[in-house]
Amino acid sequence: MNKKYLFLGLLAITFWSACKNSLLGDLKANQAPDTHTIIDKIVRSGTNRFPSLVSIRWWGDDPDGYIKGYEYTFDYPISAASKWKAITGNDSTFSLTTPAGIDTADFHFSIRAIDNRGLKDESPASVIYPVRNTIPTVAFKQGVYNPLKTFPVVRLYWEGFDLDGADNISGYEVVWNDTTLAPTALSASVSSAIFEAKNIAAATTNSYIYANSNVTKLNTEVAGMKINANNNLYIRVIDISGAKSNWTASYTFFIKRPSSDKLLVDAYTSPSSSAVQFYNQRMILQGYSDADTLRLFEKVGGSYSQLSADIATQTKIFSLFKLIVWFGDNTANSLFLAQKSLNTFISNNGKLFMANTMQNLFDPNSTLLGFTPAQNLETYKDSLFLYQIDSLANSNKAGFPTIKNTLFLPVIKPLLLSPNAYSIYTAHLSVKDTKNFPPPPYPLWIGNSTIIAGLKNPVTNAPYFVYSEVELQNLDGLNNIDVMWDYLLQELGY
């Protein structure tokens, strides 16, 4: 072999061997990461301390890899028994609650980075947070309706506030009228409640509590509700450190004791003392001088003064009575509220009389008629309207007198009866063509003409609801309305 090539080959082998040893070298150990916080030291005291809701930021470095995550602890001093919690981000908000009965505390926050090989920073970053607990506050909220006068069932709304975070609120305490009484505790989740008198015969009574929208009362009561007097509910909020707000009072409202089991419901959209007087006088003549009155749509300062805060509360109020006499000048308003709030009253064998002025624009097929004796109203061509011939109405029931109206009735829409309903009075009606304006006399209406009807319980077959689309105070043309009223009450079992 050529000596020149042999020399070059040996030289190449020697070089490769030297390079191989150099590439292998000595393997270095994994280096631990390093952790940092945005702030190393905090100097705050007195009222300048942090609120207990604190935002903290940090980061980590790793000289030979990357940061996989972090662990933090508030244990101090740090020991082998310290409990660390894993976290992946570079910031978080913590609720640092001071111990019960203490409004300031120092919290030691420590955090350590973990690299991609699982190695943890052996010298965690630490910072002390001086925290001051903020006293929570509570305020009553306005409901849709806020009655100034109510029977002994009322709903109130409230909201608690805490600068240390909503989760810092542990609950509420409530009491009626006197904050020296033992308060009743409510959970933090309760933001409204119906308060129902336990004993309406007493001057001062406990009240049951129906929290939020629950239909079952709590196993606790609130002391101090006054009957036939002005009332305020007092509330205070408590945070998880035990700090309590000052007492806050609700608006003032009068709680009235029911005088009887009979209620006159004035559903006129404008005050109608004459209608109330008419029905009250009819009740007195029947021996019911103690009937209560509820003016549903009365307003004081532009707000309804007796309408309950919600349907659930109104339902409980109506359920205090056995007989309800309901009269108004707006069919839609009355039927909407009655349909929503009288189910429990009817289920408890309550008896109902309702008389409403019929409006020309009221939908003959309205679903609001669903609970009445009428499944819908008589319909006819748009240009045809039913009018009275001689203002008389005859009864289909034995003993009921013929009646006559004293006021012209421009709109008559006879009741088309639902199952279990029956006619009590039919009117003498004629048809007027308002499009072609033919001269009188107008032709006789030969169709259905029921204006007052009853509804029977499908199980017992007993009447429980009498509905009139004509107000009774306008039907005394023959001076016999008291006879008619007597028979109507008898029909309902009174």
Secondary structure, DSSP 8 states (H G I E B T S, - for coil): --HHHHHHHHHHHHHHHHHHHHHH---------EEEES-S-----GGGSB-SEEEEEEEEE-TTS-EEEEEEE--SS--TT---EEE-SSEEEEE----TT-SEEEEEEEEEEEETTS-B-SS-EEEEEEEE----EEEEE--S---SEESSEEEEEEEEE-TT-GGGEEEEEEEES-TTS--EEEETT--EEEEEES-TTSSEEEEEEEETT-SS--S-EEEEEESSEEE-EEEEEEETT--B---EE---EEE----SSEEEEEE-SS--HHHHHHHHHHHHHTT-TT-EEEETT-EETTEESSS-SSHHHHHHHHTT-SEEEEEES-HHHHHHHHHHH-HHHHHTT-EEEEEE---TTS-TT-GGGGGSSEEEE----TTEEEEEEEEEEEESSTT---EE-SS--S----EEE-TTEEEEEEEEEEEEETTT---SS--B--S--EEEEEEE-TTT--EEEEEESS-GGG-BTTS-HHHHHHHHHHHTT-
